[in-house]
Amino acid sequence: MKFRTFLSAAAVLALTGAAAPAADRDAADTAVEAAKKYAGTTISIVWEAGLQSLDPLNYSGPQWEKLTGIKVKVVEVPTDQMFTKIMQDFKSGAGAYDALNVIPSWMPDLARAGALEPLDKYVDKFGYRDELQDIAAAYRDNQMQYDGKIYGFPDDGDVMLLYYRKDIFEDPKMKDEFKAKFGYELAPPKDWKQFDEIGQFITDKMAPKVYGAGFFRTAPYPQYMFQERFRMEGGKFFNADTMKATVNGDVGLKVFKQMVAENKFMPPGVEQWNFVDNLAAFLQGTTAMTISWPPYGRWAAGYGSGEEALKWVPKSQVAGKVGYALTPLGRPELGVGFDLSVSATSKNKEAAYLFIQWLNSKKTSLARVQLPYTLRDPFRLSHYASEKYRALWPDAAAYLDTIKTSGEKGLLDLSLLQQDKYDEAMTKAISSLWAGEDPKAILDRMAQQFDAITEKVGIDNQKAVYKVWAAKPGAYPQ
Amino acid sequence: MTLSESINAAEQRRPSRFGRMFEDRLPYLIVAPAILILLLVGLFPLIYSLIVSFQRITMTENDTSFVGLLNYAELFRDTRLWASLGHTAIITAIALPLELLIGFLMAQLFIDRMPGRQIFVALLVLPTVISPIVAGATWRLMFDVRFGPIGQILSFFAGEPVRILWTVNPSYVYPAIIICEVWQWSPFMFLLLLAALSNVDQSQLEAAEIDGASYLRVLRAIVLPAIAPVIAVACLIRGLDLVRIFDIIWALTEGGPGSMTETISLYTYVQGFSQFETSYTAAISFLVIALLTVITTLVLKRMELAR
């Protein structure tokens, strides 16, 4: 062996040997080790009030303190006040919050305002880039960056799923009668026409004991459903050249008319249903189909039914009878979601970053998405593949597979500057729809409101943001 | 001591010029801290809001430049604002007379001594001590189409299921709000009017009775003029409260369906805390202050209470 070769081999050996412990150390361990120098400090994190915040209060917060000596102060804020609180803290420069939970559609506003700390330098410093690749593409590619910079780690795999009663759909008598009437198999609906036919059929056969379907109809939930259906039927929110709203065309009208018509085969009073009303009806077996976020599936299976925090969830009467499917037309809405971010005004930015890296890491997040009492949904490829998770209840594997596929095909929430205003216009429009107002008049008013908002924000500003959003693969069905 | 010595001694005891100045101004000095605090917590925000209303402050933009009267000009183009003022006027115009009438009838009922009167009065007043948001949430449950007792009672009398979407159907949302509002605040009118009726001159009532005056005549000629100032004050207080109505509507309809029951307070809240239009919200507030000042002054003049 030549001396140079020997030296090279020795160098490689030395490097690989030295790197071995580092390679073994995952992003969670790296964060813990680096954070130990901040032992004794306290960091605050804004978290959605209610079940969501039981994660940092009962699980991750105490564990982080045990591992690093850093205390975590959880600031619980109702969802509709989170944006305001974050902006108020930023505008006042108080620096009361170190880490944040941010709804991805807020990111353009918060990033432009300067309220969020860019995270790229920390990601590189603490070697987190590899583990970010494990986050499902729908969230990683669409909900992590603004203007080419990382402002948050996607931390909640929110996506709409169709839940249906397998026992009804597989009932031989129902199947035969349905096929005889409609000429196709009784199965999870592929489109909204099928959904309406199946829903009406089940209601005709089984109501008032069981209705064909039930949805949440009160604000803000149905606007996510509208966004999905409108785009899947071929609708575009704006003319990309002029930024004039185009929600009031034939597609919008078709979707609005369908949505109103569907109430007729749903339980009486469905127009007043919120998240819990709809959950209760499905878990009690009153509705055969519903569309909602992933926690419905876990609770319907009875997962976490013994938990003190879940006592308000009605005991599932349908455990073992629930099937999971993509929503009709196959591109479900990635409704809402949460990113973990660092506040630009934080006085403990690095400690806050290390906390969110640890929370979001493969190892910690896998445990967190299995907490029965919180609402964090699987969002990493490793979550979907987790053998432990797939064995949590008999149909858990099918549940995870459906979430994975739904995430891959998911449609993004509209995300523009001052998105809240567009959301409010949609929410108000849909509540007028339930009140029986003419759908065309409602849509025309909504389009006018969209135009007024766009004009106020600045047409060119908004056009640029819309262009970036619309170019994302999850913005419009290709 | 001679007289001149006494005068000299008295002059020596008299405070100096500075002392007199201090004595003269002492009352002002004593109240000065309180006034200063009042100015700080009351006037300063008002002036600051006025300044903000001439700026371009929103929660999401960093531009805070002065825009003159632009926000005030925007008020006149904002149809949703005027609609919300219209909704406020409708609720006030219906709820206020109803509360007054029911309060007056209840007071008439309880003016005479009767067994258990105090307990009944205490029970009747209970709704007024409940937080309006709780009252709204309670009535929302009462109106619930599946579990609400109101639907069940109506179904019982109708002999078939009655399913009224009180908080969704445009024909029922205003009745729902007004029922809740009247339920909560009629007892307030009742209390004030009961106190007023108790102070009506008994000798006049007895004289009228001896003269054979009818109940309506007594009411019109003696009772109402005697309690008119209290009625005026009660109407003013409740009227102003109704213009500010927020909690009950928020709990029942959140201003919906659409913006159909959105009052000026709800609209201001939405602009300020949901849409983050800080300067525009300040301009709305000053519009409301101006409107209320004009209306209150007119009402007070009309009722000759301004004197």
Interface residues (C-beta under 8 A of the other chain):
Chain A: D80 Q81 T84 M87 Q88 K91 D109 R112 A113 G114 A219 P267 P268 G269 E271 Q272 L417 Q418 D420 K421 E424 K428 A429 S431 S432 W434 A435 G436 E437 I442
Chain B: M59 T60 E61 N62 D144 V145 R146 P161 R163 L165 T167 V168 N169 P170 E254 G256 P257 G258 S259 M260 V270 F273 S274 Q275 F276
